[in-house]
Amino acid sequence: MPTKTISVLEEVYKELLRHKKSGESFSDELRRLVYRKGKISECAGLWSWMEKSDIESIERAIAKRRKVSALAKKGKMRLME
C-alpha cells in the first residue's frame, strides 16, 4: 500500500504517542481516531440546558437536510460541497 509522509508539531506527536495502543502503528492509531464512531449514550443530556424553541429549530434543520439528501440520492437535486 502506498504511504505518505506528514509533519506534525512536537506536541501533537507527543499526544499521538501517549494515546497509541501497544502494538499499534501510527497509521492504525490515526485510522482509529479519524473513523471513531461515538456512542449515542455519550450524547445523553446534551440538549437538556437548551430552550425548547432552539431544540425544535435544530430538529427542523435536521429534517430539512434529510429531505435534501433524499432528493439528491434520487438525482433531483445537487448537494453543494
N, C-alpha and C positions, 0 to 999 in steps of 0.2 A: 504494500500500500504506500502511495506517495506521502511524503512528510513535508511540513513547512516549519521554518524556524521563526519564533516570535520573541520579542523582547518585552520584559515586564519590569516594573520598578522593583527594587530590592525588597521593599515592604510587602509587595504583592507576592513575590516569590516566597518570602518567609511565611505568609499566611497559607499559601498553597501547600508548602512543606508541612506546616502544622496540621492541616486538615487531611493530608494524604493518608490513606489507609495502608497498612502493612501489605507489601506485595503489589501495590497499585502503581502503575506508571502515571506520569503527569497527564498523558493523554486520557487514560482511564478516569482519572480524577476530574479533569475538565469535562469529559463526556457526562460523568455522573452529576456534576454541578449544573451544567447547561441544560441537560434534559430532565432535571429533577421535577417530579410532579408532586405537588402538595397534597396534603390530606384535607378533606372537607372539614374535619374536626378542628384543624388549625384555624379555621375561619369563624368558629363559633363565637358569637358575641361581638364581632367586629362592628356591626351596624347598630348595636344597642344604644349608643350615645347620639345617633343621628335623629333628626326630626323626621316625622312620618312623610312629610312632603318631599324631603330630599331622597328618601328611600324610594318613593313612588316615581320620582324623576329618573333615578338610576334604573329602575325596573322598566320604565318606558323606553329608555335609551337602549337597553339590552334587547327588548322585544323588537325595536326598530332595526337594530343591527342584525338580528336573526332573520328578519324578513328580507333585508337587503342581501344577506348571504344566500338565502334560499333562491332568490331571483337570479343572483349571479351564477349559482350552480346550474340553473335552468337555461343560462345563456341570455337572459332577458335584461341583464344589467351588468356593467363592468365595475369592479371594485377599484377604487383609487389606491395606489400604493404610496 
